[in-house]
């Protein structure tokens, strides 16, 4: 009788387990978890149900619960490399980076040639801010899987963070070689060129991004920044304007647009642009300061003093000293209110 009941329970567990698998395949994770839970009621030590439950919970962003499920599965069977791997992902999502690395290391004990485990180990080191070790992990990934464009991409990010720009560019180029339409690789290639001071080449990279993904506002924004650095102010303004089509509340784009407008003498428009930046970020002290410069250049002394006061209130050490030497304030330097502000 007991054997018969046990057999029935196992059949019930298997039924709900396979139903949960089918639901996971179609990304109905909530329902999948419910089915795995039912399977585990019939068979609490059902290793595969615990594993798949952990995966479904991870896909739902319920990483603490996923971790618990993986731990129970590993208590039953410790040598399952992919469970250690997914446990590492859950720990990384929870910000427990050291524990995550240890989990990936256990996965690699059982499967040293698992390119994905090396890759996610590298991602974890990157998230932890340890970019040197991240690069080492990504190197192992691409050695095992040379066409892993995602690993070349993340290797490029880590190398860029280390200031190893030429190597970063080579890594992005390898990523693009395997996936030419990877706009993120083109974008971060542009960022690397920008950081390296290669502005013309950076523009070309951002242009390529926008061929692939015309609504990528960050590419429009950074394209505007490098055009401004090249002194191509009107083009920079046009690029910032495109940013607002997709992200109208990007205060940095409004601020930098103001800078470019000021460079070409369009002071009223520059002030309006700084005002938009301040609408979205009222404590943007640079916008207050540059607005004061514009008003001073226009001879609007009262408005210049008011804006400068806001900038100094937000960052007294920087602007008290800067304003003393800034030629933009020549028209108001003798004003008592100006002198009182910079003391």
N, C-alpha and C positions, 0 to 999 in steps of 0.2 A: 504493500500500500504506500509506504514511504517512498520507495523507488519510483512508483508510478506518479506520485505527486511531484517528485523532483523532476522527472522527465517532462511532465506537463508544464512546470514552471520554466524549465529551460526552453521549451518550445515557444511559450508566451514571450519570454525575454528576447528570443531570436526574432520573433515576428515584429515586436516593437522596435528592436534595433534596426532591422532592415528598412522598416518604414521611416525611421529617423534618418537613415542614410539617404533615402530617396528625397526626403524633404530638404536635407542639407544640399543635395545636388542642385535643387532649384532655388536655393538661397532662402528657404523658409525656416530660418534658424530658430525662432521662438518655438514653432511647432516641433522642430527636430529635437530641441532640448527636452520638451515635454515627453516625447516618445522615448528618448534615452533614459529619462528619469523613470518612466514606467518599466522599461526593460530592467533597470537596476533594482526596482522593487521586487521583481521576480528572481533576479540573480545579482545580488549586491557585489560580487567579485567579478563581474563581467568586464574583463579588461578592455576589449574593443569598444564597449559602450562608454566606459569612462574616458577613453581617448577621444572618441568622436564627439562626446559631450563637451570636452575641453575645447576642441576645435570650433564647435558651433558657438560656444560662449565667447570665445575670442573674436569671432566674426561679429558678435553683437556688442563688442567693446566691454564685456563683463570679465575683465582680466583676472580679478581676484578669484572669482568662481572658477574660471578656466584653470588657474594655477592649482586650486584645490583638487580639481578633477584629474589633472596630470599627475599630481603627487600621489593620489590614490592608485592610479594606473601603474606608476613606477614602483609603488610598494608591492604590487603583485608581480610585476615583471620589469626588472631593472635595465635590461639590455636593449630596450627599444629606442634606437637612435632618434627616430623622428619625433618621439614624444619629448625627449630631452630638448630637441630643437625647438618645438613649439612652446615648451615650458620657458625656454630662454626668451622667446618673443614676448610671452605674457609678462615676464619679469621686466623686460626692457620697456614695455608700455607702461609699467607701474613705476618706472624710474629707478628700479633696483638693479643698477648696471653691473655691479660686481657679481651679484648672484646670477644675473643673466649670462655673463661671460663664463662663469663656472658651469652653467647648464649647457651652453654651446660646446664647452670643452668636453663634457661627458658625452654629448652626441658624437663628437669627433673621435672619442676613444673607440666607439663602436662602429663608426663609419668615417674613417679619416679622409676619404675622397668625396665627401658630400659638399659640393660646391656651394649649395644654399646655406649650409651651416657656417662655412667660412665667410660667406657674404653677410649674413645676419650678425655674425660676430663682429665684422667690420662696422656695420651700421651702429651696433651698440657702442663700440669704442668711439665712433664719431659723435653719437649723442652724449657720450660721457665727456667729450672734449679731448680725448686721447687720440689725436689724428695720426701720429706716427704708427701706433699699433694698428689703427684702422687700415692704413695703407698696406701693412704687412698681411693683414687678413684678406684684403681685396686682391693682393698679388697672388695669394694662394688660390683664390676663386678663379681668376682669369688664367692661371696655369692649368687648372683642372677643366675649365670651360672657356676657351679663348674667345668665343663669340657671345659671351655674356655681357651685352651692351649695358645692362643696368649696373654691373659691377665696375666696368670701365668708367661709367658716369659717376658713381659714388666715390670711386678712387680719385677722379678729377676734383670733386668737391673737397675731399680731405687734403689733397695736395695744395689746392688753392688756399685753404685755411692755414697751411704751413708756409705760405709765401713761395712755394716751389712752382712758379707760374708756368714755366716752359713744360715741365712734366705734366702739370694739370692740363695744359692745352693738348698735349699728345694723347692724354687719356680721353679727353672729350672727343678728339678726332677719331680714336678707335671706337668709341661708342657710336659715333655718327656713321662710321664705316659699316657697322653692323645694323644700324637702324637710322637711315638718312633723315627720316621724318620726325626724329626725336627732338621736339622743339625745346624741351628742358635742357638737353645737352648743348644745343645751339645757344640758348639763353645764358647758361652758366659759362660757356666759352666766351661769350661777350662780356660777362661780369669779370672773368679772369683777365681778359685783355684790357678792360677798363682799369682794374686794379694795378695792372702792369704798366699802365700809361700808354698803351697802344690804341689810341682813340679811334683812328680811321678804321682799323681792323675790327674794333669793337662795334662800330656802326654797321659794318658789313654783316657781322654775326647777328645783331639785333634785327637787321633787315630780313635775314633768312628766317628768323623766328616768326616774323610777322607775315612772311609768305605762307608759312605753314599754319599759323594761328593768329589771324588778324585782330582778334579781340583780346590778346594777351596784354593787359594794361601795364604790367611791370616792364615789359619789353619797350613799350612806348615811352614809359617814364625814364628808364635808363638810357634809351636812345637819346632822349632830350638832354639828359645830363652830359653825355659824352659830346653831343653836338655843341652844347654850351662851352665845354672845355676846349673845343676846337675853335671857338669864336664864331660859330655859325648860329648866331642868336635867333634869327628869324625861323630857321629850320627847327631849332630847339623849342621855340614857342609853339610851333605847329605840332610838334611831337607831344608836348605836354597837353595841348588841346585835345589830341586824340585819346590821351589817358582818361580825360574826364567823360568821354563817351561811355566808358566801361566802368570807371570808378570815380564818380563825381566828388566824393568826399576825401580824396587823397590829398591831405594837407601838405605833404612834402612836394607834390607836383605843383600845387598852387604857389607854394613858397618859391620854388625854383623857377617857375614861370615868371614870378615877380622880379627875380634877379635878372633874368634874361631881358625882360621888358625894360628894366632900368638901364641895362647896358646899351640899349638902342634909343634911350632918351624918352621912352613912352611912360612918363612918370605917373600920370593919372591911372593908366591901366595897371601899372606896377602896384600902386597903392590898392587898387581894387582887388588885385590878385593876393596881396598880403592879407587883406581883409577876409578873403575867402579862406585862406590858411588858418586865420585866427578864429573864424567861425567854427572850424572843425577841431582846432587845438588852441584854445585861448592862451595857454602858457608858452606858446612858441616864441621865445624871446628874440630869436633872430628876425622874425617877421616884424615885431615891434620896433627893433633897432633899424632895420632897413626902411621901414615906413617913416621913421623919424628922419632918416637921411633924405628921403624923397621930399618930404614936407619942407625941410630946410633948404633944399635946392630950389624949391618953388617959392621960397620966401614966406611960407606960412609958419610963422614963428610959434604961435600958440599951439598949433597942432603938432609941430615938431617936438616941442617941450613935453607935451602930454604923452606922445608915443615913446620918447626917450625915457621918460620917468617910468613907464611900464616896463621897458627893457631892463633898466637898472634895478628896479624892484625885484625882477625875476632872476637877475644874475649881476649883482652889484660889482663883484670883483672884475669881471670881464669888461663890462661896458663903461664903468667909471673911467677906467684907464683908456679904453679904445676911443671913447668920445673926445678925450682931451687932444688926441693927435689926428682925428679924422677931419680931412679937409672939407668934407660935406657939411660940416657944422661951422664953417668960417663965417657965415652970415649971422649966426646967433651966438658966437663964442663970447661976445662981450655982454650978453644978456645976463642979468643977475640970477635969473631962475636957472639958466644953464650952468652957471658957475656954482650955484648951490647944489645942483644935482651931482656934479662930478667930484665934489669934495669928499 
